Amino acid sequence: MINLRTTSKKYSGNPGVQINTSPECIQEIPARRGFSISYGGKTLLSRIDPVAQGEKAAAGITLKERTLYLCPSPLYGYGLQLFLERLRNDAELKSSAVLCVEADENLFEISRKAIGECDVNKIALTKAVCPEQVCTFVRDSWGERAFRRVEVMRLSAGWQLFPELYGNIEAALKREIALEWGNAMTLIKLGRLYARNLIRNLVLLGESKNITDLDFGSSPVLALGAGPSLDFFLDKLFSALEMKIKKPGERRFKIICVDSALKALHERGIIPDLVVILESQHWNLKDFSGMKGLKIDAAIDLSALPASARVLEGRRFFFATAWTKLWLFTRLEEAGLLPKTFPPLGSVGLSAVAAALSAGSGPVLVAGLDFSYTQDAYHARSTPGQAEKENRQNRLTGIINAGAAFREGSFSALSETGKPVRSDPAMRNYRDLFEQEFGGNPRLFNIAAGAGLYLGVKTLTAEEALAVLNSAGTAAPPEEPSLSGEAFASPKPPEEPGDARKKQITGFIRRETETLEELKKMLSGEIPAENARMEELLDNADYLWAHFPDCAGTSNRDGGCIRPPCTDIGFLKRVRTEIDPFLKLWEMALGEIPTRL
């Protein structure tokens, strides 16, 4: 799977205890230096010397590099100037900054006037509408991966007006920073592979469709993951249906499954309408063992393993996942070659749900997306991982995998039906992301099977799910050959696309090749290396270096990846080593086009 995950968008928590926000409730009280504030009957600053109070608090804070200092309710900002001077006086602390947050409208105006003259590059002020809004503000102000940690600096008692909200903001910022650095580690490891896979899959676009062409109409859709609860769904729920469900043309609803669940369906003789393929690494081929030549449609990420995209011989529907901000995606879009883009959800199960929601207007029923496991089952029966575990069972090695079930970081949790299960931080994060992206969607339902975590959508019992599936009306005329005959035969070759499409893909590849060749000549000294042109070429060929440790997961205020300047010799040497392999890939892709178009 692509392990990158999107950032927070929604917040449903309690913002805290509300107080009277009328301006008449604010009382400015002269003090020895500065002013104290009484608001709603609460004194928020020292009545004796609020300036000394703020400066003492600011002086006691330990300074660290690449740290975001969260200052809730700064009020007059007493102590901020002293703290900013401490940051400016240390060259190693230039990467740190201060974020001031105010939840109250009237107090925000006081803070805005007080902080307006501070260094805008080192400090920023925002209203605390919700934690996700603050996270977005931080990304827009300083970019991604700008900080490594969050420290709270309380210069007044104003934070006590909304302690829960400010606490949630702190927690959200810490999660966001951890997520950004986790994404960066994934990009360092897999970023090059994503780009290579994209180039190899590009030649398939001429004989494939955009996922926007997938249309299920108003039919109900089953989106199936590969969790342990899938067995209950297939063995119990399906057996209770009073209709045939094995072939797409015989059932009243559609089935979308993740690639790892394909074998579980296949061994029960069930042909899904669509398989979602996201994984970029070679071990994904285990999911398709024995499946070559099956006429099953597939939704494929543009950066998925190319071999996986060529196993099944049904129709191909491509979608794209922007694993990082690249000008390559912009050029693909401008050339009319970029399929519909899904956010980086990190999990093939979440991508399957996104595909199901975009393919029609009917209800989507989810099963097998557990984000949890038991001591003896991580996936459903017949899935590659579970089958391998069962095959290894002997007198000395049982089916229970205690080392994995109780490894460091794993924890006990309750499923949506109250059953005790196991989970871990990664799975919990995907569950939270599911609720963030899809929670509350009126078209989305989760079939309770006892083993999955609560997903934030309405839960259906087996009987209620049957009612939804049976409400689709009569079965559609069979569109697929019979299971025992031609169902697994190779389809007819796709129609040859027109010359326009061929020129479109060929022209794009040639332009990319020319860019790399020019950059190569500059770096090799064959042509003069003009700095302006070098900078332009490096930006255009950002997929060469976006996975470098010092670049991965970064972004500036303009939305582009941050890289060293063209005067950095070490950086240029690293870029030069990337050019030849990518040039070879582009040339190989160009050579494949005539045989495919």
N, C-alpha and C positions, 0 to 999 in steps of 0.2 A: 504494500500500500504506500501511497504518498503520505508521509507522516507529518506534513505541514498542516497546521490548523489555523483556522481563522481567528480573528480577535473578537473581543466581546462587543455585543451590540445592544442587548436588552438588559433591563434591570427591573425586578419586580419586588425588591425589598422595601422595608419600611424606612422612610427617610429620617425618622426620629420624632421626638416629641415636638409638636408645633407650639409656638408661643405667639403672643400678640405682636404682629409685625408692623403695627402702626408707627409712623415716624415720631408721633408724640411720645412714645414710650422711651425714646432715646434721650438720655440726659448726659451732657458733657460736664464733667466736674473738673475744674482747674486743680492742678496738683503742683508740687514743687517744680517739676519739669514736665511739660506736656499736659495731657488731659486724661482723666479716667473716664470710663463709660459705665453708666448704669442702664441696663436694657431689660425691660419687662420685670423689673424688680431684682435683677441679678447684676452684681458688680463684676465686670469683665476685665478690668485693669486695676492695678494698685492705685489707691487713693492718695498715697504719699509721693511716690516717685515712679510712675509707670515706665519712664525711659530707662531708669536703672534696672528695673525689673526685666525689661526686654533685652537689654544689653548683657545682663548677667546670664540669662537663658541662652542667648546666642553665643556667648563666649564659652559656655560649657559643652557645646556640641562638638564631638570629634569629627574632624574633616577627613573625608575619604575621596579618592578619585572615582570618576564615573558614577557618582551618586546623585539621585534625585531627592532633594530635601523637601518633604511635604510639610507645608506650614498651614494648618487649618485655622481659619478666621484670624488673619494677621492684624485686623483693625487698623490702627495708625502706623503699623509697621515698625514699631519701636524695636531696635535691635537688628533689623534687616540690613541697614547700611553697614554696620560693624561686621556682620557675617559676610556680606558680599566683599568687603575689603579683605577679609581673611582669605577668601577664595581667590581674589585677584592677585594677592601677594605671593601665592605659591603656584609656580608654573605647572606642577603636576596636577593641580586641581582645576585646570581650565575646562575639563570635561564634565564637571559637576554643575548643577544648577538648582534653583529654588522654584518650587511650584506652590503658589499661594491659592488657597481654595476657600471660598465663602459661600455658605448655603443660604444666608438671609439676604433678601433684596436690599434692605436699608443699610445693613452693615457692609454690603458689597460696595455701595457708593462711597462709603467712608474709606474703604481699603483702596478702591480704584484711584481716588485722589491722592492718597498717601504714597502709593507705589508707582504712580505715573512717571516719576522722574528717575526711577532706578534703571539700571542697565538691562535693556530688553533682551539681550542675549543670555543673561544670567538668571533672570527672574521673569515669571509670568503669573498672571492672575486670571482665574476663571471662576464662573459660578458653578456650584456643586449641584447640578440638576440630578445627576445619577452617576454612579461609578464609571459606567461605560462611556458616558460623555466626557468625563475627565480623562480617561485613557485615550480617547480619540484626540482630545486637545493636546495631550503630551506628544503623540505621534506627529500631529500636524506642526507642532512648535519646534520639536528637536529631532524628529525622524525616528526610525526604528533602530533598536540596538544601541541607543545612545547612552544608556545607563545599565549598570550591573546590579544595583540595589536601590532600595527606598529606605530613607530614614525620616522619622517624624520629628519636627521641631515645633514645640508649642510655646509661642511667645505671648499668648494671652489665654484667658479662660473662655474665650468665645467658642472654642470647640465643644464645650460642655452643653451648649444649646442643642447640638445635633450629634451626640457622640456615636450613635449607631451608624449614621450616614458617613461620617468621617472615618470610622473604623472600616466600613465596607469599601470606601475609596482606597484606603491604604492596602487592604487585602487584594483588591482588584488590580492595583498598580503592580503589586508584587507578582501576582499571577501572570500579568501581561508581560512583565520583564522576563520571567522564567520561560514563558511561551516563546518569546522572541529569540531567546538564546537557545532554546530547544530546537526551534526551526532552523537556526543558524547551523547547529551541529548536523542536522539532517541535510542541509544544503551542502555543507563541506563534504559529507560522505557521498551524497547521491546527485548533487547538482549537475556534475559532468554527465552522468548517466542519463538524467532526464533530457538534457540537450541532445545527446547522441540518439536516444530513442525517438525523439521528435523528428530528427532529420530522416531516420530510416522509415518512420511511419508516414512521412510527408508524401511519399510516392504512392501510398494507398488512397489518398484523398480523391484521386481521379475516378476510382471505381467504387467509392464509398459514398455514404450520405452523411449529412449533418444530423445531429441528434434532434434538431428542430423538425426534421421531416418525420420523426416518429410520432404517430397519432393513434392513441387508444380511444379517442372520443370520450364518451361518458361511462365507459365500462369500468367496473371496479377493478382495482389492481392489487395483487398481493406482492409485497416487497419482502423477499425472504433473505435473511442473513444465515449464518452458519453456526449459530450458538446452540447449546444443548437443547433448548426448548423447541428447536425445529423438529426434533423427533416426535414430540408430542403433537405438534401441529400436523405433520404428515401422517402419522400412524392413527391418531384419534380423530382429528377434525376432518381430514379428507375422507376417511372411511365412512363418516356419517353423512356425507353428501349424497343426495339422491340423484346424481347425475354423473356422467363421465367427465373426468378431469385430466386424463393423461395427455391428450393432444390439444393444441391450441384451438383447432376448429370445433371441438366437441364441448368446450366449456363456455360458460357465460361471462367469464372474467379473464383478466390477463395475469400472467405471472412474470415478475422480474426477480432474478436471484443474483446473488454475488457469485463470483467465480468459484470460491471455495465450497459453495453449496451445490454446485452443478452435479457432482458425483452422487450426492445424497438423493437428488431428484432422479438422476439417470437410473440408479439401481432400483427405484420404485416404478420405473417406466414412465415417468412424468417428463414431458418436454416443455421447458419454459418458453415464454414468448421472447424473452430477452435475458442475456447474461451480461453483467457489468464487469468490466476488466479495468483494473486501476494499477496493479502492481508493476513495478519497473524492473524487478530483479528476477533472475532465472528460476528461482525456486517456485515461482508461480506456475511453471509448466506442470508441476505435480497435480494441479487442479484439473488438468486436461488430459491426464493419462488415460489412454483408451478412447478418447473422444474425437480423434482426428477424422474429419470428413462428415461429422454430424451437421445436418442442416438446421442450425440454431442461430438466430440473430444475436448480435453482440453489440453492446455499447462500449466503446474503447476510448480510454484517455489517450490523447495524442502523445503523451510521454510514457505510455505503458510499454511493457516488453514486446518488441516487434514479433517475436516468435508466437506469443500468445494471440496476437491479432490475426495470425495466419492459420491457426489450428482449426477453428470452426469455419464451416463453409456456407453459413447463412449470410444475410445482409450485414454489412458493417455500418454502424452509426457512430461517428466520432464526436467527442466533446473534448474540451481543453481544460487543463488546470494550470493556472498561472502560479508556478511554484515560487517565483519571485518576480520582481518588476524588471522586465527586459524589453529593450527596444525591438527585439526579435518578434515579440507578440504584436507590437504595434505595426511592424512591417507586414506580418502575416495578415493582420486585419485589413490594412490598406490594400493589400493584394487580393482580398476576397477569399483567402485560404483559411482563415482562422474559424474553426467551428465554434459552436456556442460554448462559452466559458463558464465553468462552475467554480465556486470558491474552493480553496484548498481545505477540504473538510477532514483530510487525514485518514479516513476510513472508507473502504469500499462499500460498507453497509450504508453509510450516510450518503454516498454518491448514488447508490441505488435508489434511495428514497427521493433524492433530488430529481433523478431521471424519471421516476414514477409520477411525481407531482407535475413535471413539465410536459409529460407525454399525453396528458388528457385532463379532463375536468371531473372525473368520477372520484369516488372515495378510494383512499389508499390504506390498505390494511397491512400492518407490519408484524412479522413473526421472525423469531430467530435472532433478533438484534438484542442480545441479552446484556452485553458489556459486563458479564460475570461468568463464573464457571463453578464447577463442583470439584471435589477431590478426585473424581475419576473421569471427568469429562470436561474438556475445553471446547470441543466442537461437537456437532451432531455426528451420529454414526455414518460411516462410509466416507466422511470427509478425509482428505489425505492425512492430516495430523492425527486425528483420532484413530484412523485405521492403522497407522504405523505404530501407535502406542499399543493397540490391541494385539497386533502381530508380534510384538516383543514380549508379550506376557508369557511367563513360564513359572516354574515352581519357585524360582528365586526372585523374580521380578513381577510384582502384582500390577493390577490396573491402576491402583491408587498411586498418584505421583505426589508424594508428600513434599519432596524438595521444591517442586514448582508451586504447589498449592499454598505452601507456607513460607515461601521465599521472602527475603527482606522487602518490605514495602507493601506486601499483600495484606489484606485485611478482611474481616468478616463483615458482611452487609446483609440487609434484608431485601428480598425481591419485592416486586409490587404486590404480591399476594401474601407477604409475610414469611416466606420460606427463607431459611438461612443459606446464603451462598458466599462465594469468595470473589473478591475483585482486587484491582490494583490501581495505582494512581493514573496510569495511562488509560485504562478502560474507563475509569471514572471521569477522566477528562473528556473522552469521546461522548460519554453519556451526557455530560454537561453541555457539550457542543451541540448534541442533538437537540436538547431542550432549547438552547439558545437560538438555533436556526429554525426549528420546526415546531417548538412548543406553542400550543394554543391554535395550531392550524386546524380549522374546522373540517378539512377533508381527510385528516390523518388520524388513524386509530391503531392502537396496539392490542394484539390478541393476547390475553393473559394466559401464560403457560406455566407460571409458578417459579421460573428460574431467572427471569430477567429483572433488571433494575427498572424503577419507574422512569419513564421517558418524557413526562411532561405533556403527554397527549391523552385523549380520552381512551380508556381501556374497555375492551369488549370481551364478554364471555364467549365461549364457543358457540352457544346458541345465538347470541347477537351477531356474531360474525357470519354464521350461516344465513341469517336473515338478510344481511347486507349483500352477500354473494348471490343469493337466490333472487334478489330484487333486480337483477340485470336483465330479466326478460328471457326470451328464447335464445338457444345457442346459435351462434353464427354458422353459416355454411362452412363445411370443412375446407380449409385452405391448404392443409398439409397432407401429404400421402400417408398411408396407414403405417402404424408403428412397425409391423412385421415385414413390410415391403420396402417402399422407397423412402421411408422417413429419414434413414441415415445415409442415403445416397448423395453423391456430390451434386450440387445444383448446376444449372446451366451457366456457362460463363456469362459474366455481366456484359451488358451492351457497351460497345466502344464509345467513350465520350467524344465530344467534338474537338476539333482542332483548337478552339478557343481555350478550353480547359487545359489541354496539353501545353499550349504556349504560356498559359498563366503559371503553371507549376515550373516549367522549364525556365522561364524568364526569371522567376524568383530565385531559383537555385543558382543560376548564372550570376545574378547580381550579388548574392552572398559570397560566391566563389571569388568574384572580382574584388570584393572588399577585403577578404582575407589575403589574397595574393598581393594587393597593394600594401597592406600592413606588413606582410612578411618581407617584402622588398625594402621597406623603410627600416625595419628592425635588423635586416641583414646588411644594410649599407649599400644596396644596389641602386637606390634612388635617395635623394636628399630627404632627410627627416625634418619636415617643417612642423613646428610644435602645434600650430592651429589645426593642420590636417591630421596630425597624429592623434590629437585629442578627439577629433570627430570620428576617426576610424575606431579608436578604442571604445568610444561610447556605442557605436553601431554594433561592434562585435562583443557586446557585454557578456554573451554566453560563454566566452572564452575564460573570463575571470570572475564571474559572479559567484562561483563556488570557492574562491580563495578564502582562507580563514579570516583575513582582514577585510573582506568585502561581503561575505555571505550574510544575508539577513539585514543589511544596513539600508538606509534610505535617507535622502536629504529632503528638504522642504519641497522640492520640485517633484518628488516621487521617484527619482532615479537612484540606482545603487551608488554607494560611495566607493571610490577607488583612489589609489595614489595617483599623483600627477604623472605626466609623460616624462618627467625628468627623473623619476625613480628608476634607476637602472635595474635593481633587483626585481621590481614588479615587471618591467619590460622583458627581462629574461624569462620569467615564469610564463608570461603571455606567449612568448616566442615558442616555447615548448608545446603549447596547446594548439598552435596553428596547423601544423602538418597533419595530425590525426583528424582534425575537423575538415581540412581540405580534402582529405581522402574520402571522408564520409559523404561530403557534398558531391564529389565526382562519382562515387559509386551510386548515389541516388539519381544523378543525372543519367547514368548509364542504364538504370532500371526502367526509366520512364517509357521509352519506346516499346518495351515488351509488355507494359501494363496499360498503356493508353492507346 
